[in-house]
Amino acid sequence: MEYGERLTHFRQTRLNPFDRGEEEDDPQDGKPVPKQESRPELLSGTRTHSSDRTMDLGLAEDHFSRPVGSFVASDIEKLKLAIEECKKLILELPEHSERQKDTVVKLIHLRLKLQELKDPEEDEPNLRILLEHRFSKEKSKSVKQTCDKCSAIIWGLIQTWYTCTGCYYRCHSKCLNLINKPCVRSKVSHQSEYELSICPEIGLDRQDYRCSECRTPVSLRGVPSEARQCDYTGQYYCSTCHWNDTAIIPARVIHNWEFEPRKVCRSSLRYLALMMPRPVLKLKEINPLLFNFVEELVEIRKLRQDILLMKPYFITCKEAMEARLLLQLQDRQHFVENDDMYSLQDLIDISSGRLSCSLTEIHTTFAKHIKLDCEKCQAKGFVCELCKEGDILFPFDSHTSVCQDCSAVFHRDCYYDNSTTCPRCTRMTGRKQDEPLDMQTT
């Protein structure tokens, strides 16, 4: 065989990587010669780096299309190995490089596929009740939250998580059975009152150097865990129960008219959020001197008193009932029931000036209906019986005075703040004295 023929024969039998192992006849003796299998080095031309082979091993397989038939345990194990290799590769690659970013995306896809193989959602109910919590399984997959139990991030794309519909406590499905905190909404229902002492600290030694909730050992030096004080309860908590959230403290508002947010534990944060719209603060009893120093409170109290005087007009007026004027205060229902109960949200809005603006606008609308728009409401006005002059008077007018006994309305200058005898009361007293005489006559 010539040199050229031998070279051609060598290439055909040794270097063709695409042959499938068929047998050919040797041109010399006619015997079949099996073709050699191709080697990985010949496919790429150069030896692949170990990390590249790891990447290919974990990601080159088709993990993203479901084959015919059911998955077996080996498929899940392979995916787990691929995920671990991918995580190692991420640590080896240059930080913030494009290749590292692509690898992170591929890792997410691998985890999604693994979660899909396990199908955890099929065995987990949509609603679970634990310690008065009503946990509802979340449908959103794109929202990133933090688990209130383990303080780890909830990856909605690859993890199942629940939210309490009462207090909005969030946690992984795997953390549900580890929860030891009852629902805060039940506490709000059974104990609708604030702690009115400013940061009532009892001392870390009285807590036995343990978290007030989970009883984890804590200390002021941070060993083994940092002790964090809640400004609302005055007690100390661990970093799992106290995330350094801030909230406005009711006691500081009532006693000092101070609205600076302070650090509170997670349970106090939820409790204060649920209690904020509840009218449970009777300022006249808790701190009556507050009205002497906060002019906005005096203004709001006068507007609320006027609205209570307008209420009888509306509940007897067909037009006002059809227009549903009182529903303008549906967010603050207590404003049409009394004038001395306040919620923490009321006090916050008074401080910012929002409540004064909105309540003044509602007051103007109510007064316009009674004095200008509705003839039936106008007919229920009063004429000053002392001077018998001037326009029709209403009890909510700023220049009038109202008799506390018979509710008759007079000009303030005429009535002299109850120093003048009310002519209507005098008439009514005379009638009562004359009634027995009439009865005897009959």
C-alpha atoms as one frame of an Amber mdcrd trajectory, in Angstrom:
protein
   0.000   0.000   0.000   1.328   3.370  -0.960   1.831   6.099   1.638  -1.088
   8.156   0.325  -3.461   5.174   0.433  -2.370   4.316   3.998  -2.937   7.927
   5.120  -6.416   7.929   3.631  -7.223   4.637   5.279  -5.962   5.953   8.653
  -8.166   9.042   8.454 -11.214   6.993   7.607 -10.700   4.475  10.391  -9.305
   6.679  13.210 -10.282  10.321  12.771 -13.849  10.350  11.575 -15.865  11.109
  14.754 -19.252  10.938  13.092 -19.188   7.279  12.093 -21.479   5.014  14.113
 -19.218   2.021  14.436 -20.057   0.248  11.146 -17.525  -2.286   9.914 -15.561
  -1.828   6.679 -13.352  -4.144   4.706  -9.623  -3.679   4.905  -8.379  -2.871
   1.426  -5.405  -5.254   1.936  -6.857  -8.529   3.226 -10.630  -7.908   2.974
 -11.232  -8.492   6.728 -13.753  -6.247   8.493 -12.141  -3.558  10.617 -14.263
  -1.946  13.365 -14.155   1.834  13.508 -12.864   3.459  16.711 -15.209   5.502
  18.900 -14.699   9.228  18.934 -13.092  10.874  21.982 -14.286  14.037  23.741
 -10.989  15.798  22.982 -11.583  15.337  19.259 -15.101  16.811  19.473 -13.989
  20.118  20.860 -10.457  20.255  19.566  -9.123  21.228  23.048  -9.528  19.790
  26.540 -12.499  21.358  28.370 -11.925  23.028  31.749 -13.320  21.118  34.746
 -15.757  23.904  35.676 -17.012  24.036  32.072 -17.621  20.288  32.146 -19.484
  20.748  35.396 -21.617  23.433  33.804 -22.378  21.212  30.836 -23.078  18.263
  33.064 -25.697  20.201  35.014 -27.255  22.324  32.305 -26.825  20.655  28.941
 -29.413  18.009  29.744 -32.997  18.754  28.869 -34.467  19.438  32.291 -37.127
  21.785  31.016 -39.401  19.492  29.023 -41.478  16.779  30.673 -40.789  13.348
  29.105 -43.464  10.785  28.483 -44.375   8.903  31.626 -43.851   9.816  35.262
 -40.650  10.972  36.931 -38.736   8.627  39.137 -36.558   9.361  42.122 -33.383
   9.314  40.022 -34.613  12.307  37.975 -34.997  14.347  41.142 -31.577  13.283
  42.363 -29.981  14.279  39.072 -31.594  17.681  39.276 -30.350  18.124  42.824
 -26.807  17.252  41.746 -27.041  19.664  38.835 -28.234  22.409  41.190 -25.336
  21.831  43.563 -22.808  21.873  40.728 -24.385  25.048  39.374 -24.139  26.715
  42.802 -20.449  25.824  43.020 -19.847  27.241  39.565 -21.502  30.527  40.527
 -19.010  30.903  43.363 -16.072  30.162  41.052 -17.050  32.611  38.305 -16.010
  36.283  38.467 -18.426  38.328  40.529 -20.968  40.417  38.585 -19.816  38.901
  35.304 -22.281  38.163  32.520 -21.552  34.465  32.722 -22.272  34.440  36.442
 -25.598  36.212  35.843 -26.558  33.685  33.186 -25.653  30.855  35.517 -27.866
  32.307  38.254 -30.788  32.408  35.818 -30.154  28.777  34.889 -30.017  27.863
  38.571 -33.445  29.402  39.065 -34.834  27.376  36.186 -33.356  24.202  37.627
 -34.986  24.901  40.984 -38.303  25.611  39.306 -38.135  22.276  37.520 -37.247
  20.506  40.777 -40.208  22.142  42.509 -42.439  21.087  39.660 -41.287  17.476
  39.978 -42.030  17.416  43.681 -45.519  18.976  43.191 -45.882  20.164  46.798
 -48.980  22.252  46.144 -51.119  19.230  45.411 -50.835  18.039  49.013 -51.141
  21.453  50.717 -54.590  22.918  51.457 -55.594  26.413  50.422 -56.728  27.314
  53.960 -55.232  26.305  57.303 -56.223  27.419  60.821 -53.501  27.503  63.490
 -53.515  29.418  66.809 -56.538  31.464  65.604 -54.644  32.361  62.410 -56.531
  31.810  59.174 -53.748  31.056  56.722 -54.576  31.341  53.046 -52.201  29.965
  50.431 -50.867  32.744  48.238 -51.234  32.591  44.472 -48.726  35.310  43.600
 -45.344  34.041  42.446 -43.578  37.289  41.599 -43.776  39.037  44.984 -40.768
  38.729  47.304 -41.719  38.633  50.987 -40.002  37.765  54.265 -41.075  34.852
  56.435 -42.173  36.065  59.874 -41.129  32.780  61.448 -37.618  32.092  60.134
 -36.842  35.655  58.872 -35.717  34.221  55.531 -36.838  35.470  52.128 -39.883
  33.816  50.581 -39.136  33.073  46.946 -42.616  32.974  45.471 -41.393  31.401
  42.249 -40.128  28.228  43.893 -41.707  28.186  47.368 -45.238  27.853  48.704
 -46.228  30.421  51.326 -49.234  31.443  53.391 -50.646  34.728  54.713 -52.999
  35.127  57.682 -56.101  36.986  56.551 -56.486  38.486  60.028 -53.076  39.867
  61.000 -51.153  39.414  57.702 -48.587  37.066  59.260 -46.548  35.531  56.391
 -44.534  32.342  56.428 -43.289  29.429  54.359 -45.458  26.351  54.189 -42.647
  24.451  55.917 -42.766  26.935  58.833 -46.495  26.656  59.521 -46.197  23.887
  62.092 -43.448  25.790  63.934 -45.538  28.910  64.662 -46.094  29.666  68.348
 -47.567  33.188  68.125 -51.385  33.501  68.160 -53.180  35.777  65.728 -52.989
  39.434  66.785 -56.515  40.100  65.525 -57.894  37.881  68.284 -56.064  40.066
  70.807 -57.590  43.153  69.217 -61.052  41.603  69.497 -60.608  40.621  73.162
 -58.438  43.522  74.330 -59.335  46.719  72.480 -57.279  49.082  74.574 -53.812
  50.567  74.377 -50.911  50.452  76.761 -50.952  54.099  77.923 -47.673  54.106
  79.858 -44.649  55.338  77.940 -42.276  52.393  77.373 -43.105  50.466  80.591
 -39.735  48.712  80.920 -39.472  45.935  83.513 -35.807  45.056  82.935 -34.062
  42.263  81.092 -33.375  40.401  84.343 -37.127  40.178  85.038 -37.421  38.432
  81.666 -34.761  35.925  82.736 -32.572  37.234  79.894 -34.895  35.655  77.340
 -37.016  36.962  74.485 -40.446  37.992  75.710 -42.128  35.928  72.975 -40.071
  32.945  71.853 -37.936  32.704  75.044 -34.670  32.671  73.101 -31.682  33.674
  75.285 -30.765  37.344  74.667 -28.410  39.923  76.129 -27.564  43.576  75.679
 -24.095  42.605  74.461 -25.519  40.545  71.603 -24.304  37.186  72.933 -25.835
  34.784  72.029 -28.499  37.052  70.504 -29.067  40.809  70.578 -31.785  42.061
  72.930 -33.987  44.639  71.210 -36.464  46.724  73.178 -40.008  47.383  71.973
 -40.986  50.978  72.739 -44.667  50.026  73.008 -44.463  47.121  75.483 -41.132
  48.086  77.053 -39.982  44.454  76.876 -36.995  42.917  75.114 -37.085  40.605
  72.099 -34.678  38.655  69.924 -33.832  39.645  66.356 -36.318  37.086  64.993
 -39.253  38.645  66.888 -38.022  42.262  66.580 -36.970  43.497  63.124 -36.430
  47.142  64.151 -39.733  48.164  62.558 -41.064  51.543  63.632 -44.544  52.723
  64.591 -46.219  55.694  66.263 -46.727  55.019  69.976 -50.208  55.962  71.342
 -48.941  56.782  74.858 -46.428  59.300  73.492 -49.133  60.923  71.353 -51.621
  61.309  74.205 -49.203  62.515  76.875 -46.637  64.442  74.806 -48.370  64.972
  71.434 -45.326  63.257  69.916 -45.646  61.418  66.592 -42.078  60.272  65.976
 -42.070  56.548  65.076 -40.258  54.300  67.534 -38.861  50.787  67.222 -41.351
  48.052  68.036 -41.435  44.262  67.807 -43.342  42.441  65.071 -46.370  41.570
  67.201 -46.693  45.173  68.462 -46.388  46.432  64.903 -49.337  44.297  63.786
 -51.358  45.122  66.891 -50.899  48.871  66.451 -51.743  48.630  62.751 -55.009
  46.801  63.467 -55.909  49.117  66.355 -55.133  52.348  64.508 -58.653  52.981
  63.080 -60.480  51.906  66.263 -61.974  54.774  68.353 -60.847  53.658  71.817
 -59.185  56.848  73.121 -61.300  59.082  75.361 -59.074  62.120  75.567 -61.204
  63.985  78.120 -60.548  61.278  80.676 -56.996  60.278  79.725 -55.480  63.762
  79.332 -57.993  66.643  79.434 -55.185  69.229  79.504 -54.298  68.280  75.948
 -57.119  70.517  74.651 -55.462  73.515  76.318 -52.262  73.094  74.323 -53.413
  71.752  70.946 -55.654  74.219  69.115 -56.413  71.729  66.351 -58.112  69.445
  68.876 -60.441  72.251  69.961 -61.353  72.949  66.339 -62.069  69.293  65.595
 -64.169  68.930  68.745 -66.327  71.912  67.702 -66.833  70.465  64.200 -67.810
  67.102  65.659 -70.280  68.724  68.039 -71.859  70.598  65.125 -72.166  67.409
  63.099 -73.986  65.727  65.989 -76.408  68.674  66.030 -76.966  68.264  62.275
 -77.622  64.533  62.522 -81.317  64.865  63.681 -82.034  66.940  60.574 -80.675
  64.255  58.259 -82.346  61.229  59.817 -85.758  62.925  59.469 -85.160  64.354
  55.988 -86.084  62.159  53.034 -83.848  64.053  50.618 -80.845  63.753  52.926
 -81.454  60.030  53.332 -81.669  59.548  49.565 -78.485  61.584  49.053 -76.806
  59.532  51.816 -75.092  62.572  53.242 -74.074  60.854  56.464 -72.152  58.241
  54.456 -69.502  60.864  53.830 -68.332  59.958  57.334 -68.524  56.191  56.898
 -64.747  55.878  57.417 -65.155  57.616  60.790 -68.488  56.258  61.964 -67.819
  57.346  65.532 -68.036  60.984  64.426 -71.827  60.636  64.086 -72.147  58.769
  67.395 -70.171  60.866  69.906 -67.719  63.739  70.144 -65.221  62.468  72.699
 -63.849  59.167  71.318 -60.814  59.271  69.046 -58.754  56.722  67.170 -55.007
  56.902  66.792 -55.530  57.559  63.084 -57.703  60.569  64.006 -54.923  62.060
  66.106 -52.352  61.453  63.373 -54.589  63.154  60.800 -55.238  66.056  63.196
 -51.517  66.588  63.615 -50.921  66.579  59.856 -53.911  68.864  59.148 -55.691
  66.388  56.868 -58.645  65.817  59.200 -59.318  69.514  59.679 -59.552  70.099
  55.923 -61.782  67.095  55.180 -64.068  67.618  58.177 -64.501  71.332  57.413
 -65.540  70.453  53.860 -68.084  67.901  55.111 -69.388  70.416  57.681 -69.912
  72.981  54.911 -71.804  70.451  52.764 -74.084  69.490  55.644 -74.820  73.107
  56.593 -75.570  74.026  52.977 -78.193  71.304  52.722 -79.945  72.347  55.945
 -79.853  76.130  55.515 -80.100  76.566  51.734 -80.990  73.462  49.726 -83.762
  71.783  51.729 -86.977  73.675  52.619 -88.061  71.015  55.127 -84.827  71.387
  57.060 -85.096  75.187  56.929 -88.543  74.955  58.507 -86.955  73.336  61.563
 -84.926  76.446  62.344 -85.453  78.794  65.317 -86.244  82.462  65.812 -84.592
  84.173  68.742 -87.406  84.718  71.268 -85.399  87.296  73.158 -84.936  89.857
  70.389 -87.260  88.342  67.780 -85.064  89.740  65.042 -82.588  88.450  62.521
 -82.443  85.365  60.338 -83.488  81.835  61.149 -81.132  80.290  63.648 -79.752
  76.753  63.830 -78.002  75.123  66.789 -74.755  74.618  64.873 -74.348  78.301
  63.944 -71.260  79.855  65.474 -73.091  82.967  66.756 -75.831  81.106  68.636
 -76.359  79.622  72.079 -78.506  76.608  72.877 -80.543  76.066  76.020 -79.322
  72.894  77.677 -82.825  72.026  78.975 -85.161  72.546  76.017 -82.665  72.940
  73.110 -84.105  76.308  72.098 -81.716  78.469  70.032 -80.949  82.154  70.678
 -78.435  84.734  69.609 -75.353  84.384  71.756 -75.375  88.082  72.604 -79.014
  87.840  73.702 -78.704  84.726  75.795 -75.541  85.715  77.669 -74.362  82.131
  77.982 -77.285  80.803  80.059 -77.405  83.842  82.379 -80.768  84.859  80.901
 -83.909  82.891  81.682 -85.071  80.850  78.710 -88.615  81.977  77.724 -89.406
  78.549  76.284 -88.522  76.804  79.539 -90.666  79.315  81.421 -93.641  78.542
  79.173 -93.225  74.815  79.532 -92.992  75.102  83.324 -96.169  77.184  83.426
 -98.038  74.620  81.386 -97.035  71.843  83.737 -98.285  73.849  86.691-101.605
  74.574  84.967-102.302  70.970  83.979-103.545  69.781  87.419-105.951  72.739
  87.668-107.431  71.901  84.292-107.830  68.302  85.302-109.621  69.329  88.507
-111.936  71.613  86.521-112.877  68.809  84.191
